[in-house]
Amino acid sequence: MRAQLGSVSRLKSGEPKTRYALAVIAIRRGTTSDAALVVSLNREVQDLHAEAHPWFFKHDASFVESEASALLSREDALVFIAEREGDAIGYAYAHEMHFPENPFRYAYSALLLEHIGERTSARGEGAGGALVRAVIDCAKAKGIGLVLLDVWAFNESARVFFEKAGFERYNEKMWMRL
């Protein structure tokens, strides 16, 4: 799966035409051999959360290769890696969820996007959008008509990113520290 970003042209009155070459972002499925890579890619996202809520999130999270390998080997885990010119710059992890009917709502299935992260140095290059599209395409291929995700209230840039990608708010959680 490839997200072709191509090239962009810019013209202003009296300026020569300038071409900007953009790298191609390739999206591939993660394998157990990507365990160390997933741990590395997760670190920046984990640190962002730990800076916002240090009492809740660990700065030096104990997410280690063996746990990442176990995650990558799970049959229900959908892990995608974003690469630019062979270098991994982002990842996404999602899994299927199935909810039975109950007295208050109908049965439904969803793909839950648990993690998504890009290297800070690669933000704005299209990897995040390509990862989201990979998750959406996977949901469609499985006949699942709903993709869910959580966004922490402090992470306004993530909220804006997901809203631009077509996600909409449907439920909000609140907490009170005592």
matplotlib code that plots the C-alpha trace (Angstrom):
import matplotlib.pyplot as plt

x = [0.0, 1.5, 0.4, 1.9, 2.6, 4.2, 5.3, 3.8, 4.2, 4.0, 3.5, 3.4, 3.3, 6.7, 8.3, 9.8, 8.1, 9.5, 9.0, 9.1, 9.8, 8.0, 9.0, 6.7, 5.2, 4.9, 2.6, 3.2, 1.9, 4.1, 5.6, 7.2, 10.6, 9.3, 9.1, 12.1, 10.9, 7.4, 8.9, 11.0, 8.1, 5.9, 8.4, 7.7, 3.9, 4.3, 6.5, 4.0, 1.3, 3.6, 4.4, 0.7, -0.2, 2.9, 0.9, -0.9, 1.5, 5.0, 7.8, 10.1, 7.3, 8.1, 6.8, 9.6, 10.4, 8.9, 5.6, 5.7, 6.5, 3.6, 1.3, 2.6, 1.9, -1.7, -4.1, -6.5, -3.7, -3.4, -0.1, 1.0, 4.4, 4.9, 8.2, 9.8, 12.8, 13.1, 13.1, 10.3, 8.6, 5.3, 3.1, -0.6, -2.1, -5.7, -7.9, -11.4, -14.1, -17.5, -20.3, -23.5, -26.9, -28.3, -31.5, -30.2, -28.3, -27.9, -25.0, -22.1, -18.5, -15.7, -12.0, -10.4, -7.4, -5.4, -2.1, -0.9, 2.4, 4.9, 8.4, 8.4, 10.9, 8.3, 5.2, 3.3, 4.7, 1.6, 2.5, -0.3, -2.9, -1.6, -1.7, -5.3, -6.3, -4.7, -6.8, -9.9, -9.2, -8.7, -12.0, -13.8, -12.1, -13.3, -16.8, -16.6, -18.4, -17.0, -13.5, -13.2, -10.4, -9.7, -8.0, -6.8, -8.2, -4.7, -3.8, -5.5, -3.3, -4.4, -8.0, -7.7, -5.8, -8.5, -11.4, -9.7, -9.5, -13.3, -13.7, -16.3, -16.8, -19.5, -18.7, -16.6, -15.1, -14.4, -12.5, -12.0, -8.7, -9.3]
y = [0.0, 3.4, 6.9, 8.8, 12.3, 13.3, 16.9, 20.3, 23.4, 27.0, 30.1, 33.7, 36.6, 37.2, 34.2, 31.3, 27.9, 26.0, 22.3, 20.7, 17.0, 15.2, 11.7, 8.7, 7.4, 3.6, 1.8, -1.8, -4.3, -4.7, -8.1, -9.5, -8.4, -4.8, -5.1, -2.8, -0.4, -0.2, 0.4, 3.2, 4.8, 4.6, 6.4, 9.9, 9.5, 8.1, 11.0, 13.5, 11.9, 11.7, 15.4, 16.3, 13.8, 12.7, 11.3, 9.0, 8.1, 6.8, 8.7, 5.7, 3.3, -0.3, -1.2, -3.5, -5.6, -8.8, -7.0, -5.4, -8.8, -10.4, -7.6, -7.9, -11.7, -11.4, -12.5, -9.6, -6.9, -4.7, -2.9, -0.6, 0.9, 4.2, 4.4, 7.2, 6.2, 3.0, 4.7, 4.1, 7.4, 6.3, 3.4, 2.6, -0.2, -1.1, -4.1, -5.4, -5.1, -6.7, -5.6, -7.6, -6.1, -5.1, -3.5, 0.0, -0.3, -2.6, -4.9, -3.5, -4.1, -1.5, -1.2, 0.6, 2.7, 2.3, 3.9, 6.2, 8.0, 9.8, 10.8, 14.5, 15.1, 13.7, 15.5, 17.2, 14.9, 12.7, 9.6, 10.1, 10.5, 7.5, 5.4, 6.5, 5.6, 2.2, 1.5, 2.7, 0.6, -2.4, -1.8, -1.6, -4.8, -6.6, -5.3, -3.1, 0.2, 2.0, 3.2, 4.4, 6.2, 8.2, 11.6, 13.0, 16.5, 18.1, 16.9, 19.6, 18.9, 15.3, 16.3, 18.7, 16.1, 13.4, 15.9, 16.9, 13.1, 12.9, 11.7, 13.3, 13.5, 11.2, 10.7, 12.5, 11.1, 13.1, 12.5, 14.0, 13.5, 13.2]
z = [0.0, -1.0, -0.4, -3.4, -2.5, -5.8, -6.3, -5.8, -8.0, -6.8, -9.1, -8.0, -10.3, -11.7, -10.0, -11.9, -11.5, -8.5, -7.9, -4.5, -4.5, -1.7, -0.6, -1.1, 2.1, 2.0, 4.4, 5.3, 7.8, 10.9, 11.7, 14.9, 13.5, 13.9, 17.7, 18.5, 15.9, 17.4, 20.9, 19.4, 17.5, 20.6, 22.8, 21.5, 21.8, 25.3, 26.4, 25.0, 27.2, 30.2, 29.9, 30.0, 32.8, 34.7, 37.5, 35.1, 32.3, 32.7, 31.1, 30.8, 29.9, 30.4, 26.9, 25.8, 22.7, 24.1, 24.7, 21.3, 19.7, 21.5, 20.3, 16.7, 16.8, 18.0, 15.3, 16.0, 16.0, 13.0, 13.1, 10.2, 9.7, 7.7, 5.9, 3.9, 1.8, 3.8, 7.2, 9.6, 10.6, 12.1, 13.1, 13.9, 16.0, 15.8, 16.6, 16.0, 18.7, 18.6, 20.8, 21.3, 21.3, 24.6, 25.8, 25.0, 21.7, 18.6, 18.1, 16.2, 15.3, 15.1, 14.5, 17.5, 16.6, 19.9, 18.9, 16.2, 16.2, 14.0, 14.6, 15.4, 12.6, 10.1, 11.2, 8.4, 5.7, 5.3, 7.2, 9.8, 7.1, 5.2, 8.4, 9.1, 5.6, 6.0, 9.1, 7.3, 4.3, 6.5, 8.3, 4.9, 3.7, 6.8, 6.3, 9.4, 9.1, 12.1, 13.2, 16.8, 18.6, 21.8, 21.9, 25.1, 25.9, 26.1, 22.6, 20.5, 17.5, 17.4, 17.7, 14.8, 12.8, 13.3, 12.6, 9.3, 8.5, 8.9, 12.5, 14.7, 18.4, 19.8, 23.5, 26.0, 29.2, 32.3, 35.5, 38.9, 40.8, 44.6]

ax = plt.figure().add_subplot(projection="3d")
ax.plot(x, y, z, "-o")
ax.set_aspect("equal")
plt.show()
